[in-house]
């Protein structure tokens, strides 16, 4: 085995630009059962994204998700998203909208105009909702405005920060932490943003947090860092490495992005699944990879590495090729993962979608 400087361990014969999933069994993808037709969470008048599910004190299943009005276009997630809660009696759903959890609250706040990327977890008797929030200095965009063409979306994107809200019950009330729990570092690899949080709360209250950033505005590669708080969920968070924990070096570095990690702790190691943006690691653009780590910094890609695919087998016997399969989230019950949730969309190719929803795939149980 050889270890890259960024902490990624690869088989000695592998080049990260050409590493493909092997055909032998035993990988994470083998755990996936057919996806549930009609399950998950969809809203006719909204784009729906970012599933994160937990079983509440009421015995029901609560999905935290992002939504924004369908009429304004899919690309307005960066300026118009809000976090909502939906409820179901079983993990597969279908989930029914219950309430807006984190709405716009004023541009003076770091998360005042957009909330997105929810990740729900719990420690003792408190629910912890990590998320991305941003603000901006122009009017909230409406219909038929290309904010990416005129540069406004990029300005909002640069203000993305990881936030945290805490509640005693799954229904709230939610109290937001006043400042971002982790901020960018000028002059470092993570100088632009902090986003896409993936927290792990360990039994002793220590919080491990993986996050996304980059050194330049919207310039690949998008990279992942790791931080930890030993003083409670609100921090302070200390970086575990000065460098990204995943950084696939190659001549085509800009085409080696990974994002959307979901990290968990097994009791003796960390594991994660995440999106391979361009497919040079798992062999499929937008497919998923699986990796493990003893410390959350030094990661070993699994063999086979592929964790999931955009090609979906449904429980009614149909097979579809989804435009997107993103923001993977695992529901754990009794210490074991039971369901994989993901944001998905119908359309010709990624981000050119006619509708989106949060889908669910049950997992095989030993």
C-alpha positions as CSV (number, residue, x, y, z in Angstrom):
1,X,0.0,0.0,0.0
2,X,1.1,3.6,-0.5
3,X,-0.1,6.7,1.3
4,X,-0.6,10.0,-0.4
5,X,0.6,13.2,1.4
6,X,-3.0,14.2,2.0
7,X,-3.7,11.0,4.0
8,X,-5.3,8.8,1.3
9,X,-4.1,5.2,1.3
10,X,-4.2,3.5,-2.1
11,X,-3.1,0.0,-3.3
12,X,0.5,0.3,-4.6
13,X,-0.6,-0.6,-8.2
14,X,-3.3,2.1,-8.4
15,X,-3.2,5.6,-9.8
16,X,-6.1,7.7,-8.3
17,X,-7.0,9.0,-11.7
18,X,-7.8,5.5,-13.0
19,X,-8.8,3.6,-9.8
20,X,-12.1,1.8,-10.6
21,X,-14.3,-0.4,-8.5
22,X,-13.5,-4.1,-8.7
23,X,-16.1,-6.6,-9.7
24,X,-15.8,-8.9,-6.7
25,X,-18.4,-8.7,-4.0
26,X,-18.3,-7.6,-0.4
27,X,-18.4,-3.8,-0.9
28,X,-20.8,-1.3,0.5
29,X,-22.9,-1.4,-2.7
30,X,-23.7,-5.0,-2.0
31,X,-25.8,-3.8,1.0
32,X,-28.3,-1.9,-1.2
33,X,-31.7,-3.3,-1.7
34,X,-34.2,-2.0,-4.4
35,X,-35.2,1.6,-3.9
36,X,-38.7,2.3,-2.5
37,X,-41.1,3.5,-5.2
38,X,-43.2,6.3,-3.8
39,X,-41.1,6.5,-0.7
40,X,-39.0,9.4,0.6
41,X,-40.1,13.0,0.4
42,X,-41.3,15.1,-2.5
43,X,-43.2,18.4,-2.7
44,X,-44.9,19.4,-6.0
45,X,-44.2,23.1,-5.8
46,X,-40.6,22.9,-4.5
47,X,-37.2,21.6,-5.3
48,X,-36.4,19.1,-2.5
49,X,-32.8,18.2,-1.5
50,X,-30.5,17.1,1.3
51,X,-32.2,14.3,3.3
52,X,-31.3,13.8,6.9
53,X,-33.4,11.4,9.0
54,X,-33.7,10.6,12.7
55,X,-36.2,8.7,14.9
56,X,-37.8,11.2,17.3
57,X,-38.9,10.8,20.9
58,X,-42.4,10.2,19.4
59,X,-41.3,7.0,17.7
60,X,-41.8,8.5,14.2
61,X,-39.2,9.3,11.6
62,X,-38.3,12.9,11.0
63,X,-36.6,14.0,7.8
64,X,-34.8,17.4,7.7
65,X,-34.4,18.6,4.1
66,X,-33.7,21.7,2.0
67,X,-36.4,23.2,-0.2
68,X,-36.8,26.3,-2.4
69,X,-39.7,27.3,-4.7
70,X,-39.8,25.4,-8.0
71,X,-41.0,28.4,-9.9
72,X,-37.7,30.3,-9.4
73,X,-35.5,27.6,-10.9
74,X,-33.2,24.9,-9.6
75,X,-30.1,27.1,-9.6
76,X,-31.5,29.4,-6.8
77,X,-30.6,26.8,-4.1
78,X,-27.7,29.1,-3.1
79,X,-29.9,32.1,-2.4
80,X,-33.4,30.8,-1.6
81,X,-33.1,27.5,0.2
82,X,-34.7,26.9,3.7
83,X,-34.6,23.9,5.9
84,X,-37.8,22.0,6.6
85,X,-39.0,19.0,8.6
86,X,-41.1,16.1,7.2
87,X,-42.6,13.1,9.1
88,X,-43.4,9.5,8.4
89,X,-44.4,6.5,10.4
90,X,-41.7,4.3,8.9
91,X,-38.2,5.0,7.5
92,X,-39.2,4.4,3.9
93,X,-41.9,7.1,4.0
94,X,-43.6,8.7,2.2
95,X,-42.8,11.7,4.3
96,X,-45.3,14.5,4.9
97,X,-44.2,18.2,5.3
98,X,-44.5,19.3,8.9
99,X,-42.9,22.7,9.3
100,X,-40.2,25.1,8.3
101,X,-37.3,24.7,10.8
102,X,-34.7,27.3,9.7
103,X,-36.2,30.1,7.6
104,X,-34.6,33.4,6.4
105,X,-34.1,35.7,9.4
106,X,-32.3,38.8,8.0
107,X,-29.2,39.5,6.1
108,X,-27.3,40.7,9.2
109,X,-26.9,37.1,10.2
110,X,-24.3,34.8,8.7
111,X,-27.1,32.3,7.9
112,X,-29.7,35.0,7.4
113,X,-31.0,34.4,3.9
114,X,-30.2,30.8,3.1
115,X,-30.1,27.5,5.0
116,X,-29.1,24.3,3.3
117,X,-27.3,21.0,3.7
118,X,-29.0,19.8,7.0
119,X,-27.4,17.0,9.0
120,X,-29.4,15.9,12.1
121,X,-27.9,14.0,15.0
122,X,-28.5,13.7,18.8
123,X,-26.4,13.8,21.9
124,X,-28.0,12.8,25.2
125,X,-31.3,14.7,25.3
126,X,-30.5,17.4,22.7
127,X,-31.0,17.3,19.0
128,X,-28.2,18.9,17.0
129,X,-28.8,20.2,13.5
130,X,-25.7,21.1,11.6
131,X,-26.2,23.0,8.3
132,X,-24.8,25.5,5.8
133,X,-26.0,29.1,6.0
134,X,-25.2,32.2,4.0
135,X,-26.2,35.8,3.5
136,X,-25.7,38.4,0.8
137,X,-26.1,42.1,0.0
138,X,-28.5,42.0,-2.9
139,X,-32.3,41.5,-3.0
140,X,-33.6,37.9,-2.7
141,X,-33.8,36.6,-6.3
142,X,-37.1,35.8,-7.9
143,X,-38.2,34.2,-11.2
144,X,-36.4,34.4,-14.5
145,X,-33.1,35.8,-13.2
146,X,-29.8,34.2,-14.1
147,X,-27.9,35.0,-10.9
148,X,-25.0,32.7,-12.0
149,X,-24.5,34.7,-15.2
150,X,-24.3,38.1,-13.5
151,X,-22.1,37.0,-10.6
152,X,-24.6,37.3,-7.7
153,X,-24.7,33.5,-7.1
154,X,-20.9,33.4,-6.7
155,X,-21.1,36.2,-4.1
156,X,-23.7,34.2,-2.1
157,X,-21.6,31.0,-2.5
158,X,-18.6,32.7,-1.0
159,X,-20.5,33.4,2.2
160,X,-21.3,29.7,2.9
161,X,-20.6,28.8,6.5
162,X,-21.3,25.8,8.7
163,X,-23.9,26.6,11.4
164,X,-25.6,24.7,14.2
165,X,-29.1,24.7,15.8
166,X,-30.0,22.9,19.0
167,X,-33.4,21.8,20.3
168,X,-34.7,19.8,23.3
169,X,-37.3,18.1,21.2
170,X,-37.5,17.1,17.5
171,X,-40.2,19.7,17.1
172,X,-38.0,22.4,18.6
173,X,-37.8,25.1,19.6
174,X,-34.5,25.5,17.7
175,X,-31.8,27.8,19.0
176,X,-29.1,28.7,16.5
177,X,-25.5,29.2,17.6
178,X,-24.7,32.9,16.9
179,X,-21.6,32.4,14.9
180,X,-20.4,29.7,12.4
181,X,-19.0,26.7,14.2
182,X,-16.0,26.6,11.8
183,X,-14.8,29.5,9.6
184,X,-12.6,29.7,6.6
185,X,-8.9,30.4,7.0
186,X,-7.4,33.2,4.8
187,X,-4.3,32.1,2.9
188,X,-5.0,28.3,3.5
189,X,-6.6,25.6,1.3
190,X,-9.9,26.3,3.0
191,X,-9.9,30.1,2.5
192,X,-13.3,30.5,0.8
193,X,-16.1,28.7,2.6
194,X,-17.1,26.1,5.1
195,X,-20.0,23.9,3.9
196,X,-21.5,20.4,3.5
197,X,-21.0,19.5,7.2
198,X,-20.8,15.8,8.2
199,X,-20.7,15.5,12.0
200,X,-20.0,12.5,14.2
201,X,-20.9,12.8,17.9
202,X,-19.0,10.2,19.8
203,X,-20.2,8.7,23.1
204,X,-18.0,11.0,25.2
205,X,-19.4,14.1,23.5
206,X,-16.4,14.7,21.3
207,X,-17.6,16.0,17.9
208,X,-15.8,15.1,14.7
209,X,-16.7,17.4,11.8
210,X,-15.9,16.9,8.1
211,X,-16.5,20.0,5.9
212,X,-16.0,21.2,2.3
213,X,-14.0,24.2,1.1
214,X,-11.6,25.4,-1.6
215,X,-8.8,27.9,-2.0
216,X,-10.4,29.9,-4.7
217,X,-14.0,31.0,-5.6
218,X,-15.8,28.1,-7.1
219,X,-12.5,26.7,-8.5
220,X,-12.0,23.0,-8.5
221,X,-10.8,21.0,-6.7
222,X,-13.4,21.2,-4.0
223,X,-11.7,19.6,-1.0
224,X,-12.6,18.2,2.4
225,X,-11.2,19.0,5.8
226,X,-11.6,17.5,9.3
227,X,-11.9,19.2,12.6
228,X,-12.8,18.2,16.2
229,X,-14.3,19.7,19.3
230,X,-13.6,18.1,22.7
231,X,-15.4,20.9,24.5
232,X,-19.0,20.3,23.3
233,X,-20.9,20.6,20.1
234,X,-20.6,24.4,19.8
235,X,-16.8,24.3,19.8
236,X,-14.2,25.5,19.5
237,X,-13.3,23.2,16.6
238,X,-9.6,22.5,16.0
239,X,-8.4,21.3,12.6
240,X,-7.0,17.7,12.7
241,X,-4.8,18.4,9.7
242,X,-3.5,21.5,8.1
243,X,-4.1,20.0,4.7
244,X,-7.2,18.5,3.2
245,X,-7.9,14.9,4.1
246,X,-8.8,14.0,0.5
247,X,-6.8,15.5,-2.3
248,X,-6.4,13.3,-5.3
249,X,-3.3,14.5,-7.1
250,X,-3.1,14.0,-10.9
251,X,-2.5,15.9,-14.1
252,X,-6.2,16.4,-14.3
253,X,-6.6,17.5,-10.7
254,X,-9.6,19.7,-11.4
255,X,-11.5,16.6,-12.5
256,X,-10.9,14.7,-9.2
257,X,-13.4,16.4,-6.9
258,X,-15.2,14.5,-4.2
259,X,-18.0,16.0,-2.0
260,X,-21.0,15.2,0.1
261,X,-19.4,13.0,2.7
262,X,-21.4,11.1,5.2
263,X,-19.2,10.0,8.1
264,X,-19.9,7.6,10.9
265,X,-18.0,6.0,13.8
266,X,-18.2,2.2,14.2
267,X,-16.7,2.1,17.7
268,X,-13.1,1.5,16.5
269,X,-12.9,3.4,13.2
270,X,-14.5,6.0,11.0
271,X,-16.2,5.1,7.7
272,X,-17.7,7.3,5.0
273,X,-19.5,7.3,1.8
274,X,-19.4,10.3,-0.6
275,X,-19.8,11.5,-4.2
276,X,-17.2,11.0,-6.8
277,X,-18.0,14.1,-8.9
278,X,-16.3,13.2,-12.1
279,X,-16.1,9.4,-11.8
280,X,-12.3,8.9,-12.0
281,X,-12.3,7.1,-8.6
282,X,-15.2,4.7,-8.8
283,X,-15.7,4.7,-12.5
284,X,-19.0,6.6,-12.7
285,X,-19.6,10.3,-12.8
286,X,-21.7,11.1,-9.7
287,X,-21.3,7.6,-8.2
288,X,-20.3,7.0,-4.7
289,X,-17.1,5.8,-3.0
290,X,-16.5,4.1,0.4
291,X,-13.5,4.7,2.7
292,X,-12.3,3.9,6.2
293,X,-10.0,5.6,8.7
294,X,-8.7,5.0,12.2
295,X,-8.5,8.7,13.1
296,X,-10.6,10.7,10.6
297,X,-7.5,12.0,8.8
298,X,-5.7,9.1,7.2
299,X,-8.3,7.4,4.9
300,X,-8.1,4.1,3.0
301,X,-10.3,3.6,-0.1
302,X,-12.2,0.4,0.1
303,X,-11.8,-2.4,-2.4
304,X,-14.2,-2.5,-4.1
305,X,-14.4,1.3,-3.7
306,X,-17.8,1.9,-5.3
307,X,-20.6,2.5,-2.8
308,X,-23.6,3.4,-4.9
309,X,-24.6,4.3,-8.5
310,X,-26.9,6.8,-10.3
311,X,-28.5,3.7,-11.9
312,X,-31.3,2.7,-9.6
313,X,-33.1,-0.6,-9.3
314,X,-36.6,0.1,-7.9
315,X,-38.8,-2.2,-6.0
316,X,-41.4,-2.3,-8.8
317,X,-38.9,-3.9,-11.1
318,X,-38.0,-0.8,-13.1
319,X,-34.5,0.5,-13.6
320,X,-33.7,4.2,-14.1
321,X,-30.7,6.4,-14.6
322,X,-31.0,9.3,-12.3
323,X,-29.7,12.8,-13.2
324,X,-28.4,13.1,-9.6
325,X,-27.8,10.9,-6.6
326,X,-26.3,13.2,-3.9
327,X,-26.0,14.1,-0.3
328,X,-26.1,10.5,0.9
329,X,-27.3,9.9,4.4
330,X,-27.5,6.7,6.5
331,X,-30.2,6.1,9.1
332,X,-28.8,4.1,12.0
333,X,-31.0,2.0,14.3
334,X,-29.5,-0.1,17.2
335,X,-26.1,0.9,16.0
336,X,-26.5,-0.4,12.4
337,X,-27.2,1.4,9.1
338,X,-30.7,0.4,7.9
339,X,-31.5,2.9,5.1
340,X,-29.6,5.0,2.6
341,X,-31.2,8.4,1.7
342,X,-30.2,10.6,-1.2
343,X,-31.2,13.7,-3.1
344,X,-32.1,12.7,-6.6
345,X,-33.6,14.2,-9.8
346,X,-35.1,13.3,-13.0
347,X,-33.6,14.7,-16.2
348,X,-31.1,14.3,-18.9
349,X,-27.9,15.0,-16.9
350,X,-26.8,16.3,-13.5
351,X,-28.4,19.6,-12.5
352,X,-30.6,19.8,-15.6
353,X,-33.6,18.3,-13.8
354,X,-37.4,18.5,-14.2
355,X,-38.1,17.5,-10.5
356,X,-36.1,16.5,-7.5
357,X,-36.9,14.6,-4.3
358,X,-35.3,12.7,-1.5
359,X,-35.3,9.0,-2.1
360,X,-34.6,6.0,0.1
361,X,-32.9,2.6,-0.3
362,X,-33.3,-0.1,2.4
363,X,-30.1,-1.9,3.3
364,X,-29.6,-5.6,3.8
365,X,-29.3,-6.6,7.5
366,X,-26.9,-9.3,8.7
